[in-house]
Structure formats: C-alpha cells, structure tokens
C-alpha cells in the first residue's frame, strides 16, 4: 500500500516528491544525503521535510498494521459487526483503534470478569439504567454460593459498570479531550534534592 498521496496531502507537497523520497530512503540513502545531493529529484525538499515524510510513513504503516490486526482478531472471535467495522474505518489514530479494541482484548481475570461469572451482569444493567426500585432488594435476588450478602452483590455490579465505562470508546475520547483542555501539570523539588534542582531553575 502506498502512503504517498496521504503524506503529500498532509504535508502540502506533491505525491511524486514523497514517492521519490521514500524510494531513496528504501535504497539506504540518508536524509542529509538526499537533502544535499538529490534536490533535483525531490523538488528541493530540505532535511526537515524529508524527516517529516519518513516519520509520517512510519506512523501510517504502524496504523495500518494495527488496524489489520484488530480487524482480524475481532473477526476471529466472531464479534465483528458492521457497526464495529464502521468505527474502525472511521478511526484516524492508533489511540482511537485501541479504544475500539479494548473490550475485545483477552483480559486477565478482573473483578468485573469474576462478577459476571457470578451472575451479576443483570444487576449491573439494573443499576446503570437507574430503574425504579431498591438496589438492595434487587441485589438480594442474585445470592448464590459465591454471593451471600447485598454488599457483595452491589460491589460486583459496580465492578462490572466500572469496566464497561472504562472500555467505552466514546467516554475515553471525551475524557482524553477534557484532560487535554483542562489538565494542569505541576512539579516541585523533593526535600532532599534542592542541590540537584538548581540547574533546572529559570534565570528569567
């Protein structure tokens, strides 16, 4: 698969320039060499542009490989649907792909998995949908050999809800955007590291 048209569109250059650079890189030419001695074939691209072409190709190749793996894995599980395929096709970053894939990953035995094995998924749905009725009375319906108290039933249901929310691609995307827009990073010097910290002190 050729990524030249996509890279060219993203960087605002011609696809033929991208193809030429990728061909030279494949032959083993270095970026400085291409920038200095192949100006006539690349259309005078400089080192920065050539580096961008190389970086974009790596990103797109990694994306394509991961997308193919995720599609194959979900299909092999027998869980691929038109809706899931549409979400995968609409994804534009590996992060988005991973969010879609998360519910289908083979997991270690989490608290939520154990809760589902203990038959608490219907209770989780009841709580999540906020249906009328007492959660405690509803929870008592799910007692068995493993679940013997109301609190155990409710906690198991909460574990299922927490995992479902965590694996929701829409929720993850919105939270990620919220953090990007509002998060604040703060650093401070450890009490026994004042000397080492001096070199990082601004002189402005």
C-alpha positions as CSV (number, residue, x, y, z in Angstrom):
1,X,0.0,0.0,0.0
2,X,1.3,3.4,-1.0
3,X,1.0,6.2,1.6
4,X,2.5,8.8,-0.7
5,X,-0.8,10.6,-1.6
6,X,-1.9,10.8,2.1
7,X,1.6,12.0,3.2
8,X,1.7,14.5,0.4
9,X,-1.8,15.9,1.3
10,X,-0.8,16.2,4.9
11,X,2.5,18.0,4.3
12,X,1.3,20.1,1.4
13,X,3.7,18.7,-1.2
14,X,3.4,16.6,-4.4
15,X,2.9,12.9,-4.2
16,X,5.8,12.4,-6.7
17,X,8.1,14.1,-4.2
18,X,7.0,11.8,-1.5
19,X,7.4,8.7,-3.7
20,X,10.9,9.8,-4.7
21,X,12.0,10.4,-1.0
22,X,10.6,7.1,0.1
23,X,12.3,5.3,-2.8
24,X,15.7,6.9,-1.9
25,X,15.2,6.0,1.8
26,X,14.4,2.4,0.9
27,X,17.6,2.3,-1.1
28,X,19.5,3.2,2.0
29,X,20.1,6.9,1.3
30,X,20.4,9.1,4.4
31,X,18.3,12.2,5.0
32,X,21.3,14.6,4.8
33,X,22.4,12.9,1.6
34,X,19.0,13.3,0.0
35,X,18.6,16.9,1.0
36,X,22.1,17.9,-0.3
37,X,22.6,15.8,-3.4
38,X,19.1,14.8,-4.6
39,X,17.5,18.2,-4.8
40,X,16.8,17.8,-8.5
41,X,14.7,14.7,-8.0
42,X,13.0,15.7,-4.7
43,X,12.0,19.2,-5.8
44,X,14.3,20.9,-3.4
45,X,12.9,19.3,-0.2
46,X,15.0,20.1,2.8
47,X,16.0,17.9,5.7
48,X,13.0,18.8,7.8
49,X,10.6,17.9,5.1
50,X,12.3,14.7,4.3
51,X,12.3,13.7,8.0
52,X,8.6,14.5,8.1
53,X,8.0,12.2,5.2
54,X,9.9,9.4,6.9
55,X,8.0,9.9,10.2
56,X,4.6,10.1,8.6
57,X,5.3,6.8,6.7
58,X,6.2,5.1,10.0
59,X,3.1,6.4,11.7
60,X,0.8,5.3,8.8
61,X,2.5,1.9,8.5
62,X,2.1,1.2,12.2
63,X,-1.6,2.4,12.0
64,X,-2.3,0.1,9.0
65,X,-0.7,-2.9,10.7
66,X,-2.5,-2.4,14.0
67,X,-5.9,-1.8,12.2
68,X,-5.4,-5.1,10.3
69,X,-4.5,-7.0,13.5
70,X,-7.5,-5.6,15.3
71,X,-9.9,-6.4,12.5
72,X,-8.6,-10.0,12.2
73,X,-8.7,-10.6,16.0
74,X,-12.3,-9.3,16.4
75,X,-13.4,-11.3,13.4
76,X,-11.8,-14.5,14.7
77,X,-13.7,-14.0,17.9
78,X,-16.9,-13.9,15.9
79,X,-17.8,-10.5,17.2
80,X,-17.2,-8.3,14.2
81,X,-20.3,-6.3,13.1
82,X,-21.0,-3.6,10.6
83,X,-21.1,-1.1,13.4
84,X,-17.7,-2.1,14.8
85,X,-16.2,-2.2,11.3
86,X,-17.5,1.3,10.7
87,X,-15.9,2.6,13.9
88,X,-12.6,1.0,12.9
89,X,-12.8,2.5,9.4
90,X,-13.5,6.0,10.9
91,X,-10.6,5.9,13.3
92,X,-7.7,8.1,12.4
93,X,-5.2,7.3,15.2
94,X,-3.8,4.2,16.9
95,X,-5.3,5.6,20.2
96,X,-8.8,5.5,18.6
97,X,-8.2,2.0,17.4
98,X,-7.1,0.8,20.8
99,X,-10.2,2.3,22.4
100,X,-12.4,0.4,20.0
101,X,-10.3,-2.8,20.5
102,X,-10.2,-2.6,24.3
103,X,-13.5,-4.5,25.0
104,X,-12.3,-7.4,22.8
105,X,-8.8,-7.8,24.3
106,X,-8.2,-11.1,26.2
107,X,-8.1,-9.9,29.8
108,X,-6.7,-11.2,33.0
109,X,-9.4,-12.3,35.4
110,X,-10.6,-8.9,36.6
111,X,-13.1,-8.2,39.4
112,X,-15.6,-7.5,36.7
113,X,-15.0,-10.8,35.0
114,X,-15.5,-12.6,38.3
115,X,-18.7,-10.7,38.9
116,X,-20.0,-11.7,35.5
117,X,-19.2,-15.3,36.2
118,X,-21.2,-14.9,39.4
119,X,-24.2,-13.8,37.5
120,X,-24.2,-10.1,38.4
121,X,-24.3,-8.6,35.0
122,X,-28.2,-8.1,35.0
123,X,-27.8,-6.3,38.4
124,X,-25.2,-4.1,36.8
125,X,-27.6,-3.2,34.0
126,X,-30.3,-2.5,36.5
127,X,-28.1,-0.1,38.4
128,X,-26.7,1.6,35.3
129,X,-30.1,2.2,33.8
130,X,-31.2,3.6,37.2
131,X,-34.5,1.7,37.1
132,X,-37.1,2.3,39.8
133,X,-36.8,0.1,42.8
134,X,-34.5,-0.6,45.7
135,X,-30.9,-1.6,44.7
136,X,-30.7,-3.6,47.9
137,X,-33.9,-5.6,47.2
138,X,-32.8,-6.2,43.6
139,X,-29.3,-7.3,44.8
140,X,-30.8,-9.9,47.1
141,X,-32.2,-11.7,44.0
142,X,-28.6,-12.6,43.0
143,X,-27.5,-14.5,46.0
144,X,-25.7,-17.8,45.3
145,X,-22.8,-19.9,46.5
146,X,-20.3,-17.1,45.8
147,X,-22.5,-14.1,46.5
148,X,-24.0,-14.2,50.0
149,X,-24.5,-10.6,51.0
150,X,-26.2,-7.5,49.5
151,X,-22.9,-5.6,49.6
152,X,-21.0,-8.3,47.7
153,X,-23.7,-8.2,45.0
154,X,-23.7,-4.5,44.7
155,X,-19.9,-4.3,44.7
156,X,-19.7,-6.9,41.9
157,X,-22.2,-4.9,39.9
158,X,-20.2,-1.7,40.4
159,X,-17.1,-3.6,39.2
160,X,-18.9,-4.5,36.0
161,X,-20.1,-1.0,35.5
162,X,-16.6,0.5,36.1
163,X,-15.1,-1.8,33.5
164,X,-17.8,-1.2,30.9
165,X,-17.4,2.6,31.3
166,X,-13.6,2.3,31.1
167,X,-13.9,0.3,27.8
168,X,-16.4,2.7,26.2
169,X,-14.5,4.4,23.3
170,X,-16.7,7.5,23.4
171,X,-16.2,8.0,27.1
172,X,-12.4,7.6,26.8
173,X,-12.3,10.1,23.9
174,X,-14.3,12.7,25.8
175,X,-12.2,12.3,28.9
176,X,-9.0,12.5,26.9
177,X,-10.2,15.7,25.3
178,X,-11.2,17.1,28.8
179,X,-7.7,16.3,30.2
180,X,-6.0,17.9,27.1
181,X,-8.1,21.1,27.5
182,X,-8.0,21.5,31.3
183,X,-5.3,19.4,32.9
184,X,-2.5,21.2,34.8
185,X,0.9,19.7,35.3
186,X,2.8,20.7,38.4
187,X,6.3,19.8,39.6
188,X,8.1,20.5,42.9
189,X,11.5,19.8,44.3
190,X,11.9,16.9,46.7
191,X,13.0,17.9,50.1
192,X,16.4,16.2,49.7
193,X,17.1,17.2,46.1
194,X,17.5,21.0,46.4
195,X,21.1,21.0,45.1
196,X,20.3,18.9,42.0
197,X,17.3,21.1,41.2
198,X,19.4,24.3,40.9
199,X,20.4,23.5,37.4
200,X,16.7,23.5,36.4
201,X,15.9,26.8,38.0
202,X,15.0,29.5,35.5
203,X,17.2,32.6,35.3
204,X,14.5,34.7,33.7
